[in-house]
Amino acid sequence: MAYLYDFGISQDDPQVEQKALNLENSNLLCIASAGEVPLSILAQYNTKITAVDISINQIRLCKLKLIAALNLKSKEAPEFLGFKKTDKYTRIKYFDELVPHMSEEDLTFWNQHKKSIAKGVIGCSRFEKYISFFCSCLRFFIGKDKILGYFDLDSIEEQKHYFKTHLEKKLIKKLFHIAFSPRFYKNRGLDEQALIHHEGKIADKFYSKFQDFFIATPCRKNFYLQYYLLGEVKFEEAYPAYLQDHLHENLIKHQGNITFKVKSVSEEIMEHEELHFKNYALSNICDWMEEKEMNNLIDVIYKKSKVKPTVFLRYIHKNPINENLNKAIIPNEGFGDQTTNVDRFPFYSTIQFRTS
């Protein structure tokens, strides 16, 4: 099956990047992915952002999200993108309103994929299509009314009790072992390149983080939880920052601060003789790259930098700290402990790098 892009929603919660990096009146090189990190930072900080991705369609998705956030009303943009349910005719109407703001090349692309527009573009990725079936099974096992009741809870303590009562069950764990078995997950849910370093059972790693997903942050403010469990974001306060009405003027003001490029992080870094980025948000590229290549990339960043940068990385399978990493680069492995109550998608380990 062909997919337009791998991710409809970035699995990197931008709230974590905001805690890891010094963004105001600064600059940032980041992975574009599905756009939540660069666009949310754009809406909240005066930061010059370069967002790169090897997939042109991921870049097209990011640009469409930005255009929608800038030009549709606060209620309309989430409906158009798929964060909120609506009918296909409404989405096509919203799309027609965005046409004057799109490049000819992007317009041609999206006109060829009107079905994805009609369905809501965030749900048309490889990962979201794959995971939606298993989330529907989860809803069936737990029960629709109980799921809705979860989002009426008022405290983390109540969420903990809910998890123990309804989700600490062998059946749920079995569902994880099916959904994230490499046999099914590879290529269907994720490009096989992302699994080159995996060892052991992926499902066990994800299930160990599953409880944090449900109890670490307030459920009414977690758009990941709401979208995957309910098929839409129920509470407006949970929308990503770039879709928040109170940040709309900021987004308009800062829209010229972002540049999208279809290239890899390595290509962007290697083409500069000197680097002046103070912040790097590199997602989990260490899961996708060989160790030697990753070591070299981090080393080059620090050797070429004319400012002291902060590099922030996530990983599931491959910890980027190893004996061959430049010893002058100081990792903060304990950074993840500082974001326990911040990360709304806590399936990754995190590391912050600085120099002495």
JOMO-V249395 format. One line per field, one symbol per residue. phi: phi as a letter, one per 20 degrees, with the letter a starting at -180 (. if undefined). burial: # if it has 9 or more other ideal C-beta (glycine too) atoms within 8 Angstrom, else .. Layout:
phi: ???
burial: ???
This chain:
phi: .ecfbfcecfeeffffgfeeddeflcbbdbffleoffffffgfdceceddddbfeffffffgffffffffddfgffgffffofcfaeffffffffgfegfedffffffffffcfffffeoffedegfffffffffffffffeogfffffgeefdbffffffffffdcecffffffffffdfgfeffmfebffffdfdfcmeggfffffeffggecfcgffddffgfffednaefdffegggfdeffdffffffegeedcdceaeggffffedfcdcfeccddldfffedfgfffgfffffgffefeceedddcdbddcffebfefgffededfeggfedgedfeceedeccddcdf
burial: ..###################.#..####################.#.#####.#.##############.#.#.#########.....###.##..#...#...##.##..##.#################.##.###.##...######.#....###.##..##....##.########.###.###...###.#...##.###.#########.############.##.#..#######..##.##..##.##.###..#.###.....#.###########.#.#.###.######.##...##########.#....#...#.##..##..##.#######.######.
